[in-house]
Amino acid sequence: MINTKYCNLLIHNIYNGLVEGLSHFSQNSRAALIYACNPEDELRIYDPQKLLKGHELKLKEIYIDDESWRAQLVQKLKNQPHDHYVTFNNLQLAGLISFGGSSRTFFYQMWFTDHHPDMCSIYPTERWLEHAGWLTAQDFSVENIAMGTSGHVLQNHAVHAITDHIVDVRNEILGLDTKMLIHPILDTVLKLSKTKEEGYWPRGRLVFVDPEYLDRIDFVAKIQRHERPMTSNIKHVRKLLLAVEYSNRKLVSDGNTIIGVSNSPVPDYAISALFKGDHGFIEIRGAPICSFFDGNFHSTIRRAKLVELEELLLDTKLSHDQAMELFQVVAELVHTAERRRHGCTLVLDLNETPVTLSGHILEPVLDLKEPELLNLASSLIKIDGALHIMSSVALRGFGCLLDGKTIRGENRARGARYNSALRFTAEHDQVIVVVVSSDRPVSIIQHGIELNAHCEWTPLPGYLYQPESLKTYLENI
């Protein structure tokens, strides 16, 4: 039986590695663990960064109010091999990603981390948590393991987590034991993303298809077998990508060589790398699972999802349809500014009588539900000043100036757009201002407050944090 001090140190090292690894893959990330080492042990919680604060009632409902799960789990593990690891899916807690597991060596564990709004997919992060649980169970079963090794593994687990998810999806579609190796493909993609051709970053789509399924692909041009370049020849592959830039064509590979150019739809089982200049995305089943830039993989979709704005508009007096129409127009304008890499300011005026702004006032107003007029507004956002958009999804003015008195909470590091929006909204009710910075941050401001500002991140403690009883923790809320 492993003593409590060793168990605490083991969890501490794995936790630190997990948090550091996830913080590089996503934004600054926290983690937490609920666990019981043995079937008869009470549940304990390890949460030094207060990730689970606010979820106490749901945790009480899951773990304390009904403890039948414990007997069911004991029965489930009874006939399992000694080191077999049984997994548990996401608990679906708001704002969190969770994944857990159980084995005869470590009875129960559920890991949690932040669900960032701008994630391409939660599944690589789930695989990361799954591996953290597996390492915990393994380390707990072998007391003489080198302390800290598992933490180091989790610090650099991004490629493995992405690989695990891709393998899971492909196994679901094609069955087990597919032959195409994922690691070399991801390595090729990263190398290509860092390779310029005549001073330009790569653009276009590179699709990896299993050799046995190539006959299902319609090729526009196919290279003779003995002339096909190896994917390890990065410079040659980079030149071939020029053939599919700014088009619907795809460069097709079997994982080892470049086969040719196709304009067929990408099959669900194929791995697709979409290069978009200085960044790109890995996709499977037609959906992105991660992005890549600066020589590494990341979870971000690289565009604002505006979740806070959507919730804010749905809470106003606008009907659901009106709120969604306004949200979709604003989202389109924001994403246009992001793609073009310039800043802009959008004033959403929900008052029955619009506020008075100094700028170019339009007569009559432009109905932004019309695609042609929305396209015009997409050009007007490049002009200095804000767009004045009414609740009727109509553009009232452009090049508008925002003013107001100095308030607390201004941030000189954010520039004129941001601070002007803080001052203006502090003096006007029923007004929301969306500020897009040229370096991609998007701020949603109302009543002089940035609603989507990140809360101050709690750093890891510099000491060995002591887990506490989950029951005691929940009784103290």
Order of alpha helices (4+ residues) and beta strands (2+ residues): alpha-beta-beta-alpha-alpha-beta-beta-beta-alpha-alpha-alpha-alpha-beta-beta-alpha-beta-beta-beta-beta-beta-beta-alpha-alpha-beta-beta-alpha-beta-beta-alpha-beta-beta-beta-beta-alpha
